[in-house]
Amino acid sequence: MALPVREQVTYWGITAAVFFAALWFLGDVILPFVVGGAIAYFLDPVADRLERAGLGRTAATTVISTVALMIFVIAALIILPMLFRQLTQLVAAAPTILGQLQAFLAEKFPAVMHDESVLRDTLAGLGEAIRARGGQLAQGLVEYALSVINAIVFVVIVPVVAFYLLLDWDNMMASVDRWLPRDHAPVIRRLAREIDAVLAGFVRGQVSVCLILGTFYSVALMLAGLNFGLIVGALAGLITFIPYVGSLVGGTLAIGLALFQFWGDWAMIGLIAGIFAAGQFVEGNFLTPKLVGGSVGLHPVWLLFALSAFGALFGFVGMLVAVPVAAALGVLARFGVDQYLGSRLFRGLSNRDDEDS
């Protein structure tokens, strides 16, 4: 006989409280394990495909780990130093760019940029703020990134954790399935499949879209000769998971930089704009439908709220678990709404009387 609903709610509530308390107290201690688990989850379909191609699980995991390690080494030695260098240069050049913008507006729109103009004072103040604090901001971002994602974690612990989790992923899932309460196992399995579908669509799919678009924007802008093209492309790809925001922010920044760099050369400015137009066309017609699917069940507003809330409560680790927890809560919320719509609480007695008559 199953436990009463009130006792089940108590036990599951305690379990959830322990989970969130662990996030709160352990913090960055569990960071390598969270990152390793995310990497293993992301790469598990690749390992399954290699197994179907004839490789054993150990061989498939070894191949994936070797390729991933090579990519990480290349990124650490070449791409990341270039990103940090361009970020520092962009911050240093921002006052000059704002000064040129101020001079351009004063020449073309003198009525707007008179001595007591609010816009003039705002641009001047922004330039001074960036000049005074921009270098500290860039240096602080670099130091923060290095403190959170330190070399020991990503060079030693994370690859080891990801390797063993990926190696034993199927066995772990089978063990978890055996631990499910028998009375609720079918419902839990169905909800787990729905959560996995959301995560597969958003996490695996959207991360792939972000990487592809970020690489395309960065390479295309650099080949076009745009200064700071790498950092602009990386930024646009990073926030692509928010519909239209990635292309809008990246495109505005890239076109703005192109106007200062290529002023008068409208073909080059049009080329920069065309790069983002092409990226949006490919994303909307090919990448997102193919990799993410039509509906993943994660509204962008809900995703932003989850990232903000979990980041504020649990720091960097909270931001890492925000998407899977938001996906799980979304699936559970839809399940709860379906249960409510089929319950007496929603249908009431009048609906039952109508059915009886």
Backbone torsions as a table, in degrees:
resi	resn	phi	psi	omega
1	MET	NA	132.5	-177.4
2	ALA	-69.6	153.3	175.9
3	LEU	-65.2	151.0	175.4
4	PRO	-58.3	152.6	-176.5
5	VAL	-58.2	-39.3	-177.9
6	ARG	-62.2	-41.2	178.6
7	GLU	-68.3	-38.6	178.2
8	GLN	-62.4	-43.5	178.4
9	VAL	-61.0	-38.7	179.1
10	THR	-62.1	-49.1	-178.3
11	TYR	-63.5	-45.7	-179.7
12	TRP	-68.5	-32.6	175.5
13	GLY	-64.8	-40.3	177.0
14	ILE	-64.3	-41.3	178.6
15	THR	-60.4	-45.6	178.9
16	ALA	-63.8	-39.5	179.3
17	ALA	-64.1	-40.8	178.2
18	VAL	-64.0	-39.8	179.2
19	PHE	-61.0	-49.1	-178.8
20	PHE	-69.9	-33.3	175.9
21	ALA	-64.8	-37.6	177.3
22	ALA	-62.8	-42.7	176.2
23	LEU	-60.5	-40.5	-176.3
24	TRP	-67.2	-47.2	-172.8
25	PHE	-84.2	-37.7	-176.7
26	LEU	-77.6	-37.1	175.1
27	GLY	54.7	-124.8	-175.1
28	ASP	-69.6	-12.0	178.7
29	VAL	-62.1	-38.4	-178.4
30	ILE	-91.7	3.9	-178.4
31	LEU	-54.8	-48.8	-179.5
32	PRO	-62.5	-31.1	-179.7
33	PHE	-75.4	-36.0	175.5
34	VAL	-65.3	-45.9	-180.0
35	VAL	-65.6	-43.2	178.2
36	GLY	-62.1	-41.0	176.7
37	GLY	-64.8	-39.5	177.8
38	ALA	-63.8	-41.2	178.5
39	ILE	-64.7	-42.8	179.7
40	ALA	-63.3	-42.4	178.1
41	TYR	-63.1	-42.0	-178.9
42	PHE	-63.7	-37.0	-173.5
43	LEU	-95.6	-6.2	-178.0
44	ASP	-57.8	-41.8	177.1
45	PRO	-60.9	-33.6	177.9
46	VAL	-65.9	-43.0	178.0
47	ALA	-63.0	-39.5	178.6
48	ASP	-63.3	-39.4	178.8
49	ARG	-66.4	-40.3	178.1
50	LEU	-65.4	-34.8	176.1
51	GLU	-65.0	-41.7	178.7
52	ARG	-66.9	-23.9	177.7
53	ALA	-80.0	-6.1	175.5
54	GLY	119.7	-8.1	178.7
55	LEU	-82.5	149.9	172.0
56	GLY	-75.4	167.5	-178.0
57	ARG	-62.5	-40.2	179.9
58	THR	-65.0	-44.8	179.4
59	ALA	-64.6	-41.3	179.2
60	ALA	-63.3	-43.0	178.7
61	THR	-64.5	-38.9	179.2
62	THR	-64.7	-43.9	178.9
63	VAL	-61.4	-47.4	-179.3
64	ILE	-62.3	-44.6	-178.5
65	SER	-63.7	-39.1	179.7
66	THR	-64.3	-46.8	179.0
67	VAL	-63.3	-44.3	-179.7
68	ALA	-63.0	-39.6	178.9
69	LEU	-64.6	-40.2	178.3
70	MET	-63.6	-42.0	178.8
71	ILE	-63.5	-41.7	-179.9
72	PHE	-64.4	-41.9	-180.0
73	VAL	-63.1	-43.6	178.5
74	ILE	-61.6	-44.0	179.8
75	ALA	-63.7	-42.6	-177.2
76	ALA	-68.2	-34.3	-175.7
77	LEU	-88.4	-27.6	-172.8
78	ILE	-118.4	-56.1	-169.1
79	ILE	-73.1	-49.2	-176.8
80	LEU	-61.4	-44.8	175.9
81	PRO	-59.1	-37.6	178.0
82	MET	-65.5	-39.9	178.8
83	LEU	-62.3	-48.0	-179.0
84	PHE	-64.3	-38.0	179.7
85	ARG	-66.0	-43.9	179.3
86	GLN	-68.1	-35.0	177.2
87	LEU	-62.2	-45.7	178.7
88	THR	-62.9	-42.6	179.6
89	GLN	-65.8	-38.3	179.1
90	LEU	-64.8	-42.7	178.1
91	VAL	-63.4	-41.1	179.9
92	ALA	-66.9	-34.1	-177.8
93	ALA	-84.1	-13.3	-176.0
94	ALA	-57.3	-44.3	178.2
95	PRO	-59.8	-40.0	178.4
96	THR	-63.6	-42.6	179.3
97	ILE	-63.4	-43.2	179.2
98	LEU	-66.0	-35.5	176.4
99	GLY	-64.1	-41.5	176.9
100	GLN	-64.9	-38.0	177.2
101	LEU	-63.5	-42.2	179.5
102	GLN	-63.1	-42.8	179.1
103	ALA	-66.0	-38.7	179.3
104	PHE	-64.0	-45.4	-179.7
105	LEU	-66.5	-36.0	178.9
106	ALA	-65.9	-33.0	179.6
107	GLU	-77.0	-44.7	-174.2
108	LYS	-86.1	-31.7	-176.5
109	PHE	-131.9	69.1	-175.8
110	PRO	-62.0	-28.3	-179.6
111	ALA	-67.7	-29.4	-178.7
112	VAL	-81.6	-29.6	-172.9
113	MET	-109.1	36.9	176.7
114	HIS	-69.8	173.9	-170.5
115	ASP	-60.4	-31.4	-178.2
116	GLU	-101.4	16.7	-177.2
117	SER	-69.5	136.8	176.1
118	VAL	-65.1	-39.4	179.9
119	LEU	-63.2	-40.8	178.7
120	ARG	-62.6	-46.8	179.9
121	ASP	-64.1	-37.6	-179.8
122	THR	-65.1	-45.9	179.7
123	LEU	-64.7	-40.9	178.8
124	ALA	-64.5	-43.5	179.0
125	GLY	-65.4	-38.6	178.4
126	LEU	-64.6	-41.0	178.1
127	GLY	-63.4	-43.0	179.1
128	GLU	-65.6	-39.1	179.7
129	ALA	-64.4	-42.9	178.7
130	ILE	-66.8	-39.1	-180.0
131	ARG	-64.8	-38.6	-176.4
132	ALA	-79.0	-38.6	-171.9
133	ARG	-117.4	-8.1	-176.3
134	GLY	-61.7	-44.2	179.3
135	GLY	-62.2	-41.6	177.3
136	GLN	-63.6	-38.3	179.1
137	LEU	-63.1	-48.8	-179.9
138	ALA	-62.1	-44.2	179.4
139	GLN	-64.4	-38.5	178.7
140	GLY	-64.5	-39.6	177.5
141	LEU	-62.1	-42.7	179.4
142	VAL	-64.6	-46.0	-179.3
143	GLU	-64.9	-38.7	178.9
144	TYR	-64.8	-43.5	179.3
145	ALA	-61.8	-41.4	-179.5
146	LEU	-70.2	-30.9	179.4
147	SER	-74.6	-34.1	-179.8
148	VAL	-80.8	-47.2	-178.0
149	ILE	-108.2	70.8	-176.0
150	ASN	-77.1	163.8	-172.4
151	ALA	-62.7	-38.3	-176.7
152	ILE	-64.0	-42.5	-178.3
153	VAL	-60.1	-50.4	-172.5
154	PHE	-84.4	-21.2	-179.3
155	VAL	-88.2	-30.2	-174.0
156	VAL	-115.3	-61.1	-167.3
157	ILE	-72.9	-51.0	-175.0
158	VAL	-60.1	-48.0	178.5
159	PRO	-60.0	-37.5	179.3
160	VAL	-66.2	-46.9	178.8
161	VAL	-61.0	-47.2	-179.3
162	ALA	-62.0	-39.9	-178.9
163	PHE	-61.8	-50.1	-176.3
164	TYR	-71.2	-35.6	176.6
165	LEU	-66.9	-41.4	178.0
166	LEU	-65.2	-38.1	179.8
167	LEU	-63.7	-39.8	-174.8
168	ASP	-106.8	16.3	-173.4
169	TRP	-58.2	-49.3	-177.3
170	ASP	-64.3	-39.6	178.3
171	ASN	-65.5	-38.4	178.5
172	MET	-65.6	-41.8	179.2
173	MET	-64.5	-37.9	177.4
174	ALA	-65.2	-38.6	178.5
175	SER	-66.3	-43.6	178.0
176	VAL	-61.5	-38.8	179.0
177	ASP	-63.0	-36.1	179.1
178	ARG	-70.7	-22.4	-179.2
179	TRP	-86.5	-5.8	-177.6
180	LEU	-65.2	141.3	175.0
181	PRO	-61.5	130.0	-171.3
182	ARG	-59.1	-38.3	-176.9
183	ASP	-66.7	-27.8	-174.3
184	HIS	-112.8	4.0	-175.2
185	ALA	-57.2	-45.7	-179.6
186	PRO	-60.5	-42.8	180.0
187	VAL	-67.0	-42.4	-180.0
188	ILE	-63.3	-40.8	178.3
189	ARG	-62.6	-42.2	-179.9
190	ARG	-63.8	-44.3	178.2
191	LEU	-64.7	-38.1	178.6
192	ALA	-64.4	-39.3	177.4
193	ARG	-64.6	-39.5	178.6
194	GLU	-66.4	-41.3	177.7
195	ILE	-63.7	-42.5	178.8
196	ASP	-63.3	-37.7	178.4
197	ALA	-64.3	-40.4	178.0
198	VAL	-64.7	-46.3	-179.3
199	LEU	-66.2	-39.8	178.9
200	ALA	-63.3	-38.3	179.9
201	GLY	-72.6	-41.6	-175.1
202	PHE	-90.1	-56.9	-174.4
203	VAL	-65.4	-59.0	-178.9
204	ARG	-66.6	-47.2	-176.0
205	GLY	-69.0	-49.8	-175.1
206	GLN	-70.7	-36.1	175.4
207	VAL	-61.9	-40.3	177.2
208	SER	-63.0	-42.0	178.2
209	VAL	-62.4	-44.3	179.7
210	CYS	-61.0	-43.5	-179.6
211	LEU	-65.1	-43.4	-178.5
212	ILE	-65.3	-47.8	-178.3
213	LEU	-68.4	-40.2	178.1
214	GLY	-60.8	-41.9	177.4
215	THR	-65.1	-44.6	179.9
216	PHE	-61.1	-50.6	-179.0
217	TYR	-60.3	-45.9	-176.8
218	SER	-62.8	-49.8	-177.9
219	VAL	-65.1	-44.9	-177.7
220	ALA	-64.4	-42.9	-179.9
221	LEU	-67.4	-38.0	177.4
222	MET	-66.7	-41.6	177.9
223	LEU	-66.0	-31.3	177.7
224	ALA	-74.0	-10.4	177.4
225	GLY	88.5	14.7	-179.7
226	LEU	-75.7	129.3	173.8
227	ASN	-64.0	140.1	-179.2
228	PHE	64.6	24.8	-178.5
229	GLY	-63.2	-34.8	-178.5
230	LEU	-65.7	-46.8	-177.5
231	ILE	-70.3	-35.1	177.9
232	VAL	-66.9	-45.0	178.9
233	GLY	-64.7	-41.0	178.6
234	ALA	-63.5	-41.1	178.6
235	LEU	-64.0	-44.6	180.0
236	ALA	-62.7	-41.5	178.2
237	GLY	-68.5	-36.0	-176.8
238	LEU	-63.5	-39.3	-176.4
239	ILE	-101.8	19.4	177.8
240	THR	-66.2	-22.6	-178.7
241	PHE	-64.0	-17.4	173.5
242	ILE	-93.6	113.5	-173.7
243	PRO	-51.9	130.2	175.4
244	TYR	72.0	-21.8	-175.8
245	VAL	-70.3	-41.7	-179.1
246	GLY	-59.3	-50.0	-179.5
247	SER	-69.0	-35.7	-179.3
248	LEU	-66.8	-49.3	-179.2
249	VAL	-67.5	-49.2	-179.9
250	GLY	-63.6	-42.7	-180.0
251	GLY	-65.1	-43.2	178.4
252	THR	-61.9	-45.4	179.9
253	LEU	-64.6	-44.3	-178.4
254	ALA	-65.8	-44.8	-179.4
255	ILE	-67.1	-38.0	176.8
256	GLY	-61.6	-44.4	177.0
257	LEU	-65.0	-38.0	179.9
258	ALA	-65.1	-35.7	179.0
259	LEU	-61.7	-38.8	179.1
260	PHE	-76.2	-36.1	-176.9
261	GLN	-80.5	-39.3	-173.9
262	PHE	-115.6	29.3	-175.7
263	TRP	-55.3	126.0	-177.4
264	GLY	97.3	-24.6	177.3
265	ASP	-94.4	81.9	-172.4
266	TRP	-69.0	-22.3	177.1
267	ALA	-65.6	-42.4	179.6
268	MET	-68.9	-39.9	177.9
269	ILE	-63.8	-41.4	176.1
270	GLY	-63.7	-34.4	177.8
271	LEU	-64.1	-42.9	178.8
272	ILE	-62.1	-45.0	177.8
273	ALA	-63.9	-38.0	179.5
274	GLY	-65.1	-30.9	178.3
275	ILE	-61.6	-44.8	-179.8
276	PHE	-73.3	-33.6	175.7
277	ALA	-64.3	-41.2	177.9
278	ALA	-65.7	-41.0	177.9
279	GLY	-60.8	-42.8	178.7
280	GLN	-65.5	-37.9	179.2
281	PHE	-64.6	-46.1	-179.3
282	VAL	-66.1	-40.8	-179.9
283	GLU	-63.9	-49.3	-175.2
284	GLY	-69.5	-30.6	-173.8
285	ASN	-102.8	-18.6	-175.4
286	PHE	-129.4	-56.5	-171.2
287	LEU	-67.2	-56.6	-176.5
288	THR	-63.7	-46.8	177.0
289	PRO	-60.8	-35.4	-176.3
290	LYS	-80.1	-44.5	-172.3
291	LEU	-93.7	-32.8	-176.5
292	VAL	-101.0	-41.0	-178.1
293	GLY	96.8	173.5	-174.8
294	GLY	-72.4	-35.9	-177.7
295	SER	-146.3	118.6	178.2
296	VAL	-106.4	-4.6	175.3
297	GLY	78.0	12.2	177.3
298	LEU	-117.9	103.6	178.3
299	HIS	-71.5	139.3	-178.5
300	PRO	-55.8	-37.1	179.8
301	VAL	-65.3	-43.1	177.9
302	TRP	-63.6	-38.4	178.7
303	LEU	-65.1	-45.1	179.0
304	LEU	-62.8	-40.1	177.9
305	PHE	-63.1	-43.5	-180.0
306	ALA	-63.0	-43.5	179.0
307	LEU	-62.5	-42.8	-179.4
308	SER	-66.9	-46.9	-176.5
309	ALA	-66.5	-48.4	-178.1
310	PHE	-69.9	-33.5	176.3
311	GLY	-64.8	-40.6	179.4
312	ALA	-69.5	-36.5	-175.9
313	LEU	-81.5	-42.6	-170.8
314	PHE	-121.6	7.4	176.6
315	GLY	73.5	-148.0	-174.6
316	PHE	-63.8	-39.1	178.4
317	VAL	-62.3	-38.6	178.2
318	GLY	-61.5	-38.0	178.3
319	MET	-66.9	-32.6	179.3
320	LEU	-69.1	-37.4	-178.1
321	VAL	-92.0	-2.3	-175.8
322	ALA	-61.6	-44.4	-176.4
323	VAL	-66.4	-51.0	178.3
324	PRO	-62.5	-37.9	178.4
325	VAL	-67.7	-39.8	177.2
326	ALA	-63.3	-39.5	177.7
327	ALA	-63.4	-45.0	-179.9
328	ALA	-63.1	-44.4	179.6
329	LEU	-64.7	-35.8	177.5
330	GLY	-64.0	-44.0	178.0
331	VAL	-64.1	-44.3	179.7
332	LEU	-64.7	-36.8	178.2
333	ALA	-65.0	-42.7	177.9
334	ARG	-64.9	-38.2	176.7
335	PHE	-62.9	-43.4	179.1
336	GLY	-63.4	-39.3	178.3
337	VAL	-64.7	-41.8	177.7
338	ASP	-61.7	-41.1	178.0
339	GLN	-64.4	-39.9	179.9
340	TYR	-65.1	-42.3	-178.4
341	LEU	-66.2	-23.0	178.1
342	GLY	-97.9	4.6	-174.9
343	SER	-95.0	166.1	175.6
344	ARG	-66.5	-27.5	180.0
345	LEU	-60.7	-38.4	179.0
346	PHE	-85.5	-47.3	-172.6
347	ARG	-77.0	-31.1	177.4
348	GLY	71.1	-179.6	-179.1
349	LEU	-78.2	-31.1	-177.2
350	SER	-63.0	-38.0	178.7
351	ASN	-64.9	-37.9	178.8
352	ARG	-68.1	-39.7	178.3
353	ASP	-62.1	-38.6	178.9
354	ASP	-64.4	-39.4	179.7
355	GLU	-67.2	-37.9	-178.6
356	ASP	-67.2	-34.9	-179.2
357	SER	-76.0	NA	NA
